[in-house]
């Protein structure tokens, strides 16, 4: 009995069909994606755009800004992101202001003087605006 030569024994079979199969799958996925985009509500489309968005680096000023923005939306000073109209919601504003106060309390002694003074000033302004809104005046 003859032994197979090394070339015969290690014969490599190359499947060239996989390339065309991958290309077909890519085309199918692209068609499905474009069809889904047409079927998406504006909120779903925005969620897809959100994934591609570049977010700013996480930082203390960004955290403070997040709560301050939420408070200003609740005070009606910034339009609601949902309706694009100013909506006064004192409980929403109070919650955001209270969260900033908790942040101030928990970071006391750990902030540089500029951050501390900025947070103090921001809280004062938001509290005054809250009082003006809840007592019937304009902020």
N, C-alpha and C positions, 0 to 999 in steps of 0.2 A: 504494500500500500504506500502510496506516495504522500508525503507531507506537503501541505500547501506552503508556498513560498511566503516570505514576510509581506510582500506587496499584495498577495492575494488575501492573506489573513487579516490585514489591517485596512481593508478597502473602506474608504470613507464615502458615505452616501450623502450628497448635498441636496437638500430639499430647497429648490429655488422657488417653489410655490408659496412659501411663507411670505415672501416680499409682496406678492400681489394680494395675498389675504390681508396683510397688515394695511396695505393701501386701501383696500375695500372697506375695512373696519373704520379707518380714519374718515373716509368719505361719508360713511353711514353715521358716524358720531357727529360730524359737522352738520349734516342734514338734520339730525334729531335736535341738535343744539339750536340751530337757526329756527326750527319749527317751535321749540319750547320758548324761545325769546318772543316769538309772535304771540304765544298763548299766555305769557306772563302778565301779571298785573304790574302796575308801576312800582309797587312796593317790592315785588319779587325781583324785578329788573334792577332796582336800586340795591338790593341785597347782593346781587351778582357784581355790580359795580363796586360795592363796598369791599369785596374781597381783593380787588385789584388796587384799591386806594392806598396811598402811602400815609401811614399814621405817624403823627409826631412822636418823638421819644417821650416815654413816660417820665414825668418829673413832678415835683411838688407844685410849681406854678400851674402846670396843666391840670392837676387834680383840683386845685383851688378854682381854676377857671371853669372846670366842668360843673362844679356845684354853683358857682356864681351865675353861670349861664342858665342853669335850671331855675334858680331863684328869680332871675329877671324874666324868664318865660312865665313863671307863676304870677309875677307882678304885672304882667301884660306889657312889659317894656320891650320885649322881643317877640315876634310872631311865633306861634306854636309851630313846631316842625311838621305836625300832622295836618293842620288846617291852613297854614300860612296866614293866619289871622291872629291878632293879639287876643289872648284869653286870660282873664284874671282868675287865678285860682290861689287864694290865700293859703290853703293847706299845703299845696305844692310848694309855694314860696317858703313857707315856714319850715317845712321839712328840710329844704336845701340850706336855708340859713342855719338851722339847728345843726345840720351835719358839718357846716363850716365851723361852728362854735365848738363842736366836739373835736374836730381836727385841730383847732387852735389850742384847746385844753390839753390834748394828748401830745402835742409837739412843743409845748411850752419849754423853753430852755434848750431846744434842739434846733432852732431856726437861726439863721443869721439875722442881724438887725433889720435889714431891708425886707426880708420875707415876713418877719414879725410885724413890722410897721405896716406893710402892705395888706396883710391879712386883717389887722386891727382896723385899718381905714375902710377896707372893703366891707367888713361886717357892720361897721357903723353906718355906712351908706345904705346897705341893704336893709338894715333894721329901720332906718328912717323912712325909706321908701315903703316898707311893709306897713308901718304905722300910718303913713299918708294914704295908702290904698285901702286899708281896713277901716279907716275913719272917714271914708268917703271923699277924700281929697285926691288929687292927681299926683303921681310920683314924678 
